[in-house]
Amino acid sequence: MLIEIHMLKNYPPTNLNRDDLGTPKTCYFGGTNRGRISSQCLKRSWRRSTAFEEAVGKENLGIRTRKMPLLVKEKLLEMGVSEEVAQKILPQLSAIGNNSAKPYKDPTKTAQIAMYSNQDIEEIAKVVKNEIDMCETEKKIENIKSKTIQEKITNAGIRPVSLDIALFGRMVTTDAFRDVEGAVQVAHAISTNRVIMESDYFTAMDDLVSGKSQDDAGAAMIDNTEYNSSCYYIYASIDTDILEENLKGLENVQELKSKAVAGMIVAMAFSDPSGKQHAFAGHILPSAVLVECKDKKIPVSYTNAFAKAIYPDEKGDLIYKSILALLGEQGIMKKDFALPSKASYFFCSSRYKDIPVPDEMQVCHNYDEVVKNVIELL
């Protein structure tokens, strides 16, 4: 089954996802400049959110890092390896995943970033512990080859992956770990409205500067931050068959699949990108959510509902007109291409409860109802 999530979030002044110059990301769409949040930013904000962790359980999550040697070191210490010995093996661990099998310049890091499940870390630690146990002296530990460790890491094909790896996938360059095709696809979020960039000029004042004289006056720092206010259309899809395949090797696959899907729908609603949140506090819940469940796996984004930028007028505000456009696009696609859906669930803020909704779409009166209905179809 294919689950597609369409969401509208209207943000106040924010700088959620910025480029190398610190400017909020944008794109050109439908002849006008739009605000943009990259899919990478969205996926990380969902994956690392408290909402996602609470929904799926911390024990079912992996970690994306270059500091794998330190994670293995912690595991080795738990296995009874001394601090001194565990420290000596770090250079060999830093070469894992590197085709040249050469230790990285910083022994606490690997050359490439990768996603690891708890089982991956345990498997590496088990192999390293066996190699250490075969060494007659501590001096010989330094002669353990990274290539040997990597070759002895087994069961890559059947070793269980964590839920975040199963959802978002991972690409690795060694046979020690399994390449995983992500069950989730995520679009770059774009604003339904034309974006207008603004700049906040600010000063930092020194608490010990009184301002009573010219020599004791002025700001300690002057700078500016760019921002914008945008109503974003967010789209993601989940292929539940790929998700189930990724979870093979686990006993409770159906339960984990339900947790993963619920976690995605919850995290998308209850988390936001972290960019400049201390300065803007742009924490927003969705104004509208449409979830479509399809047996026929033809993913369709409704981005073209906003090919013409939405403008508020006497007929409705930006959110109201964006919801109308979203529902209108869904109706057009369904009619023109006769795309079947198993079920469609719609939820919006009670402020917009008077918006006309197609008869075949089930209206949910709270967000928990959306999640519950989708999980019951799995």
Phi, psi and omega in degrees: 000148176250126177249122180246132182244120178246128188221143175243126177231123181259109185264144171285188177308122181209167171222071191287327186212107189249161179271191184293344179261001180087007181269139177305138182292148180222173171207164178257121182214134178062027177085002179224157178283135182235154170289152183216142170237123185294153179296326178299317180296315180298313182299318179293319181296324178287312185297324184264007184282153175298323181299317180292316180299317180293327182285322186256342182092129183301328181294343181261010182251146175260200180214139179257115188200161167261353184267035178304319179306323180289325177295319178292322178300316178301319180293321179296321177298321177295331180277000177099004177286139182289158179302318182296315181291317180299325179292325183291335184273351184303316180302320179293324179292328182293343181270351181293132183091354180260123183302329180282347181059023178264137179303145179283156183300328174254109186295349179273357183230157170262162181293328182243149175275145180208160175268135179233138171271168177300324180293326177298314181295319179296320180295317178297314182298321180297316179296315181296319179299318178297320179294320179296318182297333181278350180277129182285330180227161178295331180298325182289341179299324180292344180268358176296130184271137176301320180299322179296315179300314184296320181291333183270355174284110190251179175063028180301323183288333183244355180293126183299145175254163179282167183295324179291326175292318179299323180282309190260351176078175173200151175241126181235160183246022178219149179286355180291339180230155183272131168294135183233122174281122183296142177279348185250137169243137183229130177272155169295129178287137176233154181283143176284341181256161172290131184274139174239114182283136177232165183228133178259109176276126182220160177234152173250122184263140177277122182297338182263004175266120187276331184078011183279345178216166180296327181284347183233056183214168176103164181276150177281335179206145175230133180203180175216151179233130178274150181203171172206170175239123186218148171261110187266138169265122184244130182228134175213153177229150179234121174268106186290336178288318175296319178302314180296320178297320180294335183268007181301148182098350178257148184284322187256054185300315183297318179295317180293322178298317178297318179297319182295315180294314178299319180299320178297311183295322180289314182297322179298325182277319192254017175224159181221154173305150188270355186304123175053029182291331178295333181267334186238338180048051181272072181257111190231140173267156183294144175276331179204145178221132174237122178243123179245134180246124186233136170281325177274116190276077174240095181290138180221118173275144179259030181303325184291353171300338185243021177302324170263119184305140181277134177235135175290145175208195183293345180275344180166160179281180184300318182293311182304311183288331176291320178296316178301317180295318180298310180295324178296317179295319178299317179296319179296313180298318182294319181286313186290326185246000178050043180282119182281148173226142180292319179198150176229130182239130182237136177221138173215165177305142181298344176297335183244031184294342182274359179294130179292130182243137179306145184301324184283355182263126180277122180275127178258139186268350172208166187288328177302326180294323177300308182299314183300315182296319180293315182298325180294340179275344184292000000 
